[in-house]
Amino acid sequence: MTTSGEAAAACRSAAAVPPADPGRHGEPELGAATAEFAVLLPCIVLLLAVVLGAGACGAAAVRAEEAARLGARAAARGDSPETVHRVAREVSGERAVVTVEARGGQTVVEVRSAAPGVIGAWGGLEITADAVVESEAGPEAEGRGHREDRGDPGP
């Protein structure tokens, strides 16, 4: 006859999970974390690059809007197109394309630039902003027509 202690021990040993067969290489889980990390790391780096690129695109869009607004303000005061370009490019950067166009008593200033970071490099996204103001200079501003400054061509 068996005692209750022996029966309990027998139940525990029968319910116990047998140890994993280590095979010929030792522990079966050895290196699994390293392999998972090696697969996951490029995904995390790519996700981080896209998130940072999106933030940089947002900042570039705000900069382009500000450049167009300041350029339009200078044009509305009657400043020369060269001054309008200089003002807009001071804010937007040397690689931005600034276009100033006079249409029927209004002046349109457009600022375009390539998106920064990985989004601009891979996606070819272009940041565009424009501003339209009534010209204080009157009809003589109409004769200035359309002028585009392509910016610094870069390296």
N, C-alpha and C positions, 0 to 999 in steps of 0.2 A: 504494500500500500504506500502511496506517495503522500507526502505532507502538502499542505496548502502552499508552503514556501517553494517547494520543488515544482509544483504545478504552475505557479506564477512565473518562475524562472523559465520553464519550458515554453510558456506562452510568449514571453518576451523574446526568447531566442527564435521562435518560429515566426514572429511578426517582424523581427528585425530585417532590414533590407540588406541583402548580401553586398559585400563591398564590390566596387567596380573593378573590372578586370583591367589592370594597368597596361596590359599589352606588352610589347617589347620596348616601348619608349619611356616607360615610367608612368608618371601621373597622366591620366587622360585629359584633364583640363589645363595642363601646363601650357602656357602660351596663347590660350584662347583670348584673354584680355588684351594681349598685345596685338593680335590679329584684328580684333574688333576695333581697337583704337586706330590701327593703321588704315582701316576702311573708313572710319568715321571722321578722321582728322581732315582730309581734303574737302569733305562736305561742309564741315564747320568753317573752314577757311573760305570756301566759295560763298557761303551764306554771309559771312562777315564782310567780304569784299562787296557784295551786292548791297547790303544794308548801308555800309559806309559810302558807297557810290551814290545811292539814292539820297543820302544826306547832303553830299557834295553837289548833286544836281539841284536840290532845293535851294542851297545857298547861292549857287550860280544863277538860278532863276530870279532870286531876290535882287542880286547884284545887277542883272540885266534890266529888270524893271526900274530900279533906282537910276541906272545910267540913262535909260530912255526918258524918264521923267525929268532929270536934270538937264539933259540935252534939249528937250522940248521947252523947258523953262527959259534956257538961254536963247533959243530960237524965237520965242515969243517976245523977248525983250528987244529983238532986232539985232542980236549978235551975228557975226559972220558965220558961214558954214564951217570954216576952219575952227572957230572957237567952239561951235556946237560939237564938232567931232572930238576936239581935245577934251572938253568937259565930259562927254559920254565915255570916252576911252580911259579917262583917269579912273573912273569907277569900274567899268566893265573889264578892263585889262587890255593889253596890247594886241592880243590875238582876236579880239572881237571885230566884227564887221558892223560899222555904223553907217546907216543910210539916212540922209536928210532930204525930204521932198516937200516942196511947197505946192499946195493944191487949193485953189480958190479961197484964198485968205486964211487957210489953215496950214500948219506945218506939221509934218509927220516925221518923227524920229524913230527909226527901227534899229534895234541892237540884236545881232545874232552871234552866237559862239557855239563851239562844240562842247558837248557835255563833258565834264571832267571825270577822271577815274575810269573804272572798269566798264561802266555803262556807256560812256562815250567811245571807248576803245572797241568794245565788242558790239555794241548796239548801233553805233553811228547816230545817236540822238543829238539833236541840235536844240539849244536853248534860244528862244526868240521872245522878244518883248518890244512893244511899241507904245508910243505916246503921241497924242494928237492935241494941238493947242491952236487957238485963234492967234494969228499973227498981229502984233501991235504995229509992225512996220508998214502995214497997208499993202496996196496993190504992187508996190515996187518989189516986194518980196517974191511975187509970182515969177518975176524974170530970172530968179536964181535957179529955178527948175529942180532937177534931180541930180544929186551927187552922192556917190558911194565911196567910202574909205574902207579898203579891205584889211587894214591893220597890218601888223608885222607878219610876214609869211612864215617866220619861224625857221628852225634848223632843218 
